[in-house]
């Protein structure tokens, strides 16, 4: 059973979410503030964190920033309705996904299941055929079996979401991949044409690859289409 840490100060909402997810077979831990979250993560090793933005003591965005260097599992942020600044900033700080309150339990369940799903279980054929051998693309070396990657011999510190995006693009190196396909296959939801999650995740990955100039030459943007991992650099 997957272990989830819910960080939510609204006790009524927390009770509803905990009861619902436990009924679906998850082990759910709850923290009502940000004060002891780091210790809880170290002691209980959750596989996924559901993190509210508005928290007492330590806010959700600051918690995400603190946790991201050491916690490699998915972080799902809960944000206020229409607060795009929090959504974008959360993704910039390393969150994997976000939901806008009020939270619908079944939508939350679908997002959690998508985040916990590993590449070998994704819906498209290329992901199911994940290679056991390393992917070598220009200066990049991606090792799906050990979930490690390096560029020009330098190890890359990637979150789960960033690594999965790199593998996804690596399997299709030299081909343009549409945003809607990335969103569906990696996030488990349909792209609405406005969601910036994939774009922000690509930007974070580019920075870690040292590919964030005005004209990135490793992960290329294709106007009106999506992204392409260049076969050569």
C-alpha positions as CSV (number, residue, x, y, z in Angstrom):
1,X,0.0,0.0,0.0
2,X,1.3,3.4,-0.9
3,X,2.0,5.8,1.9
4,X,0.7,9.4,1.5
5,X,1.4,12.4,3.8
6,X,-1.4,15.0,3.7
7,X,-0.4,18.4,5.0
8,X,-3.6,20.3,5.5
9,X,-4.8,22.6,8.3
10,X,-8.5,22.4,7.5
11,X,-9.4,19.5,9.8
12,X,-12.8,18.9,8.1
13,X,-11.2,18.6,4.7
14,X,-8.4,16.5,6.0
15,X,-10.8,14.1,7.6
16,X,-12.8,13.7,4.3
17,X,-9.6,13.2,2.3
18,X,-8.0,10.8,4.8
19,X,-11.2,8.7,5.0
20,X,-11.6,8.6,1.3
21,X,-8.0,7.6,0.4
22,X,-7.9,5.0,3.2
23,X,-11.0,3.5,1.7
24,X,-9.1,3.2,-1.6
25,X,-6.3,1.3,0.1
26,X,-3.7,4.0,0.8
27,X,-1.9,4.5,4.1
28,X,-2.6,8.2,4.9
29,X,-0.7,10.3,7.4
30,X,-1.8,13.7,8.4
31,X,0.0,16.9,9.6
32,X,-2.1,20.0,10.4
33,X,0.8,22.5,9.9
34,X,4.2,22.8,8.3
35,X,6.1,22.7,11.6
36,X,6.9,19.0,11.8
37,X,6.7,18.0,8.2
38,X,10.4,17.5,7.5
39,X,10.7,15.2,10.5
40,X,7.6,13.3,9.5
41,X,9.0,12.8,6.0
42,X,12.3,11.5,7.4
43,X,10.6,9.2,10.0
44,X,7.7,7.8,7.9
45,X,9.1,7.9,4.3
46,X,5.9,8.7,2.4
47,X,5.8,8.0,-1.3
48,X,3.8,11.1,-2.1
49,X,3.0,14.4,-0.3
50,X,-0.2,16.3,-0.7
51,X,0.7,19.8,0.4
52,X,-1.6,22.8,1.0
53,X,-0.2,26.2,0.1
54,X,-1.8,28.1,3.0
55,X,-0.4,26.5,6.2
56,X,0.4,27.8,9.7
57,X,4.0,28.2,10.9
58,X,5.6,27.2,7.6
59,X,3.7,27.8,4.3
60,X,3.4,25.2,1.7
61,X,5.6,26.9,-0.9
62,X,8.4,27.3,1.6
63,X,7.9,23.6,2.6
64,X,8.1,22.5,-1.0
65,X,11.4,24.5,-1.4
66,X,12.9,22.9,1.7
67,X,11.7,19.3,0.9
68,X,12.6,19.2,-2.8
69,X,16.4,18.8,-2.5
70,X,16.0,15.5,-0.6
71,X,12.5,14.2,-1.2
72,X,12.4,12.7,-4.7
73,X,8.8,11.5,-4.6
74,X,5.8,13.4,-6.1
75,X,4.5,16.6,-4.4
76,X,0.9,17.5,-5.2
77,X,0.1,21.1,-4.2
78,X,-3.4,22.3,-3.2
79,X,-4.0,25.9,-4.2
80,X,-6.7,28.5,-3.8
81,X,-9.2,29.0,-6.6
82,X,-7.7,31.0,-9.4
83,X,-4.4,31.8,-7.6
84,X,-2.2,31.3,-10.6
85,X,0.8,32.8,-8.9
86,X,0.8,30.0,-6.3
87,X,0.4,27.4,-9.0
88,X,3.3,28.6,-11.1
89,X,5.6,29.3,-8.1
90,X,4.8,25.8,-6.7
91,X,5.8,24.2,-9.9
92,X,8.9,26.3,-10.1
93,X,9.9,25.2,-6.6
94,X,9.6,21.5,-7.7
95,X,6.0,20.5,-7.1
96,X,4.9,17.8,-9.6
97,X,1.2,18.8,-9.9
98,X,-1.4,21.0,-8.3
99,X,-5.2,20.9,-7.7
100,X,-7.4,23.9,-7.1
101,X,-9.7,23.9,-4.1
102,X,-12.4,22.9,-3.3
103,X,-10.9,19.5,-3.7
104,X,-13.0,16.8,-5.3
105,X,-11.9,13.4,-3.8
106,X,-12.2,11.4,-7.0
107,X,-10.2,14.0,-8.9
108,X,-7.6,14.0,-6.2
109,X,-7.5,10.2,-6.4
110,X,-6.9,10.2,-10.1
111,X,-4.1,12.7,-9.8
112,X,-2.4,10.7,-7.0
113,X,-2.7,7.5,-9.0
114,X,-1.2,9.2,-12.1
115,X,1.7,10.5,-10.0
116,X,2.4,7.2,-8.4
117,X,2.2,5.3,-11.7
118,X,5.6,4.3,-13.0
119,X,6.7,4.5,-16.7
120,X,6.2,0.8,-17.3
121,X,2.5,1.2,-16.5
122,X,1.8,4.2,-18.7
123,X,-0.8,4.1,-21.4
124,X,1.3,4.5,-24.6
125,X,3.3,1.7,-26.2
126,X,6.7,3.4,-26.1
127,X,6.4,3.9,-22.3
128,X,5.4,0.2,-21.8
129,X,8.5,-0.8,-23.7
130,X,10.8,1.1,-21.4
131,X,14.4,0.0,-22.2
132,X,16.5,-1.8,-19.7
133,X,19.7,-0.5,-21.4
134,X,20.9,3.1,-21.0
135,X,19.7,5.7,-23.4
136,X,22.7,7.6,-25.0
137,X,21.6,10.9,-26.6
138,X,24.4,13.3,-27.4
139,X,26.0,14.3,-24.1
140,X,23.1,12.6,-22.2
141,X,23.2,9.2,-20.5
142,X,19.8,8.1,-19.1
143,X,19.6,4.8,-17.1
144,X,15.9,3.9,-16.6
145,X,16.8,0.7,-14.6
146,X,18.6,2.7,-11.8
147,X,16.7,6.0,-12.4
148,X,19.9,7.9,-12.9
149,X,21.0,10.4,-15.5
150,X,24.1,12.4,-16.4
151,X,25.3,14.9,-18.9
152,X,28.9,14.9,-20.0
153,X,29.6,12.7,-17.1
154,X,28.0,15.0,-14.6
155,X,25.3,13.4,-12.5
156,X,21.9,15.1,-12.6
157,X,19.8,15.6,-9.5
158,X,16.3,15.2,-10.8
159,X,12.9,14.8,-9.2
160,X,10.8,11.9,-10.1
161,X,8.7,14.0,-12.5
162,X,11.8,15.5,-14.1
163,X,13.4,12.1,-14.6
164,X,10.2,10.7,-16.1
165,X,10.0,13.6,-18.5
166,X,13.6,13.1,-19.5
167,X,13.0,9.4,-20.2
168,X,9.8,10.2,-22.1
169,X,11.6,12.6,-24.4
170,X,14.6,10.4,-24.6
171,X,12.5,7.5,-25.9
172,X,11.3,9.8,-28.7
173,X,14.6,11.7,-29.3
174,X,14.6,13.5,-32.7
175,X,10.8,13.6,-32.8
176,X,8.4,16.3,-31.8
177,X,6.2,15.4,-28.9
178,X,2.9,17.4,-28.4
179,X,2.1,18.9,-25.1
180,X,-1.2,17.1,-24.9
181,X,0.5,13.8,-25.3
182,X,3.0,14.6,-22.6
183,X,0.3,15.8,-20.3
184,X,-1.9,12.7,-20.9
185,X,0.9,10.1,-20.6
186,X,2.8,11.6,-17.7
187,X,0.1,13.4,-15.7
188,X,-2.8,11.1,-16.5
189,X,-5.1,14.1,-17.5
190,X,-6.0,15.8,-20.8
191,X,-4.3,19.1,-21.6
192,X,-6.7,22.0,-21.6
193,X,-4.6,24.3,-23.7
194,X,-3.9,26.6,-20.8
195,X,-2.1,24.4,-18.2
196,X,1.6,25.5,-17.9
197,X,2.7,22.5,-15.9
198,X,4.6,20.8,-18.7
199,X,6.2,24.0,-19.8
200,X,7.5,24.8,-16.3
201,X,8.7,21.2,-15.9
202,X,10.7,21.5,-19.2
203,X,12.2,24.8,-18.0
204,X,13.4,23.2,-14.8
205,X,14.8,20.3,-16.7
206,X,16.6,22.6,-19.1
207,X,18.2,24.5,-16.2
208,X,19.6,21.3,-14.7
209,X,20.9,20.3,-18.1
210,X,22.6,23.6,-18.6
211,X,20.4,24.1,-21.6
212,X,18.5,27.3,-20.7
213,X,19.8,30.0,-23.0
214,X,17.7,32.0,-25.5
215,X,18.0,29.1,-28.0
216,X,18.2,25.8,-26.1
217,X,19.8,23.2,-28.3
218,X,19.1,20.0,-26.3
219,X,15.4,20.3,-25.5
220,X,14.0,22.3,-28.4
221,X,10.6,24.1,-28.4
222,X,8.6,23.6,-31.6
223,X,6.1,26.5,-31.9
224,X,2.5,25.5,-31.7
225,X,3.5,21.8,-31.3
226,X,5.5,20.8,-28.3
227,X,9.1,19.7,-27.5
228,X,11.8,17.6,-29.0
229,X,14.9,16.2,-27.4
230,X,17.6,16.7,-30.0
231,X,19.4,13.5,-31.1
232,X,22.6,15.5,-31.3
233,X,24.1,18.6,-29.7
